[in-house]
Amino acid sequence: MSSDYGYFKEKILALTGFDLHSYKEKQIRRRLGTLMQSLGVDNFRAYYEILKKEPQHLERFFQRATINVSEFFRNPERFRELQETHLPALLARKGRPRVWSAGTSTGEEAYTLAIILSEAIPHYSGIILATDVDQEALQFAQEGIYPPGRLRHLPPGHLEKYFLAAGENYQIKDKIKSRVRFKRHDLLRGPFGRGFDLILCRNVVIYFTEEAKDKIYRGFTQALNPGGILFTGATEQIFASRDLGLINLSPFFYQKN
Ligand SMILES: C[S@@+](CC[C@H](N)C(=O)[O-])C[C@H]1O[C@@H](n2cnc3c(N)ncnc32)[C@H](O)[C@@H]1O
């Protein structure tokens, strides 16, 4: 079974360019296991044959392998810290910061940033880059329609100000939507350009091996301008931040020297 998985990883890389070697094996096996069961296969070779012959199953494979859970103002106390402490300092240095939401999933994080920047800068007209490897998640993000549960941490007044009712769901208003550009990008292939002042990469690297994590964080450091900030997820402290050339401002905020 384990060489089966080795074969699968190589074949998927050749077929799609997606590198499973960098993901924690146990998690991927568990997540794909249920999907394989539903297709009536019990080994990775047979599963690969299905993916090769019936590309429609590839979408579900991507969805299962990469987890898409997100919400607006995820860990609200951290976004408050960003708004009250780090963003004002950043804006004092640079009026129009370049911002990237990496592993943005279904768009909540990128739109949260657009809301925060609109609150901080009157007539905000910058563009936030939002990337993910999962095309389906990006399509959802582009539509911008969310069930109420994803909005539970919105600060008071923001629902009325930034959303329109859409049946039982809520649609992000165009003035926020137009501030975000969604693009497909695989973080394992390096950063999406350079010259960023703020990068968010939250709840993404938890699925990666230590080696892949290190590579991704090094990429972010290269992509940041001096003084730029990396904002990580609530369980994703970078212990070797100094080696990367990052100053630890507080547990989940890092600044490039
Ligand atoms: C749990 S979501 C995090 C969403 C958001 N950042 C948040 O904290 O709410 C993890 C996202 O990482 C994306 N992801 C996984 N591997 C990736 C890769 N190699 N490159 C880019 N995105 C990736 C997944 O597709 C998924 O949308």
The ligand as a Gaussian input file, in Angstrom:
#p B3LYP/6-31G(d) Opt

LIG

0 1
 C       -8.061000      26.030000       5.320000
 S       -7.923000      26.985000       3.849000
 C       -7.377000      28.519000       4.515000
 C       -8.204000      29.662000       4.006000
 C       -7.873000      31.018000       4.628000
 N       -6.473000      31.338000       4.444000
 C       -8.224000      31.050000       6.092000
 O       -7.354000      31.035000       6.945000
 O       -9.422000      31.063000       6.395000
 C       -6.443000      26.298000       3.124000
 C       -6.304000      26.690000       1.654000
 O       -4.959000      26.403000       1.254000
 C       -5.015000      26.043000      -0.107000
 N       -3.810000      25.335000      -0.514000
 C       -3.412000      24.074000      -0.189000
 N       -2.263000      23.766000      -0.830000
 C       -1.931000      24.857000      -1.568000
 C       -0.849000      25.157000      -2.446000
 N        0.103000      24.249000      -2.694000
 N       -0.814000      26.359000      -3.030000
 C       -1.786000      27.288000      -2.799000
 N       -2.841000      27.069000      -1.982000
 C       -2.904000      25.868000      -1.372000
 C       -6.254000      25.156000      -0.176000
 O       -6.729000      25.011000      -1.494000
 C       -7.209000      25.897000       0.745000
 O       -8.059000      26.749000       0.025000

